[in-house]
Amino acid sequence: MSLTMPWLILIVAGLLEVVWAYFMKQSAGFTRPWPSAVTLVAMAGSFALLSYAMRSLPLGTAYTVWTGIGAVGAFVLGIVALGESANPLRLLAAAMIVAGLVLLKFSTES
């Protein structure tokens, strides 16, 4: 498997993390059936894809990128879909997470 495929799989796993985080919020503490079901299915898919990507990528890099995609993705979705605050300090913090993810990606290639 080329090195590109594990990274694509990891990105999809991270995006599924954003999906399950959003639907967990919508599930109202797992009291609403459909959002709860979407949460559990997206969680399972996210973990399975993360596990698969970890076959080729270093543990620390894969896990950090996965959680970073989830954190920044949930942050952006919270602003866009839920009207959460987008103050400059929060935006700077998210930008720093993205910068760290990019650095990890490049450090893995050397």
C-alpha positions in Angstrom: 0.0 0.0 0.0 1.4 3.4 -0.9 2.0 5.9 1.9 -0.8 8.1 0.4 -3.6 5.6 1.1 -3.1 5.4 4.9 -3.3 9.2 5.1 -6.5 9.3 3.1 -8.0 6.7 5.3 -6.9 8.6 8.4 -8.5 11.8 7.0 -11.8 10.0 6.5 -11.5 8.6 10.0 -11.0 12.1 11.3 -14.0 13.4 9.4 -16.1 10.6 10.8 -15.0 11.8 14.3 -16.5 15.2 13.5 -19.7 13.4 12.4 -20.1 11.5 15.6 -19.2 14.5 17.8 -21.9 16.5 16.1 -24.5 13.8 16.3 -23.6 13.1 19.9 -24.5 16.7 20.6 -27.8 16.3 18.7 -28.6 13.1 20.6 -29.2 15.0 23.8 -27.4 12.6 26.0 -28.4 9.6 23.9 -32.1 10.3 24.5 -32.9 10.7 20.8 -32.7 7.5 18.8 -31.6 8.6 15.3 -28.8 10.9 16.3 -27.7 8.3 18.8 -27.6 5.6 16.1 -25.6 7.9 13.7 -23.2 8.6 16.6 -22.5 4.9 17.3 -22.2 4.0 13.6 -19.8 6.9 12.9 -17.8 6.1 16.0 -17.4 2.5 14.9 -16.4 3.6 11.4 -14.0 6.2 12.7 -12.2 3.7 15.0 -12.0 1.0 12.4 -10.4 3.4 9.8 -8.0 4.8 12.4 -7.0 1.2 13.3 -6.4 0.4 9.6 -4.4 3.6 9.1 -2.2 2.7 12.1 -1.0 -0.3 10.3 1.3 2.0 8.2 1.5 5.2 10.2 3.3 5.8 13.5 1.0 5.6 16.5 1.6 9.1 17.8 1.3 10.7 14.4 -1.9 8.8 13.5 -3.6 9.4 16.8 -2.7 13.1 17.0 -3.8 13.8 13.4 -7.1 11.9 14.0 -7.9 13.8 17.2 -6.8 17.1 15.6 -9.1 16.6 12.6 -11.9 15.8 15.0 -11.1 18.8 17.3 -10.8 21.4 14.6 -13.6 19.9 12.5 -16.0 20.0 15.6 -14.8 23.5 16.4 -15.6 24.7 12.8 -18.9 22.8 12.8 -19.8 24.3 16.1 -19.3 27.8 14.8 -21.0 27.2 11.4 -23.9 25.0 12.4 -24.4 25.8 16.1 -23.6 29.5 16.3 -20.7 29.0 18.8 -18.2 31.8 19.4 -15.5 32.5 16.8 -13.4 35.0 18.8 -9.8 35.7 17.8 -8.3 33.6 20.6 -10.3 30.6 19.7 -9.4 31.0 16.0 -5.7 31.3 16.9 -5.9 28.1 19.0 -7.5 26.2 16.1 -4.9 27.5 13.7 -2.1 26.3 16.0 -3.7 22.8 16.1 -3.7 22.8 12.3 -0.1 24.0 12.1 0.9 21.1 14.5 -0.9 18.6 12.3 0.9 19.8 9.2 4.2 19.6 11.0 3.5 16.0 12.1 2.5 15.1 8.5 5.8 16.4 7.1 7.9 14.9 9.9 6.5 11.5 9.2 7.7 11.7 5.5 11.4 12.1 6.4 
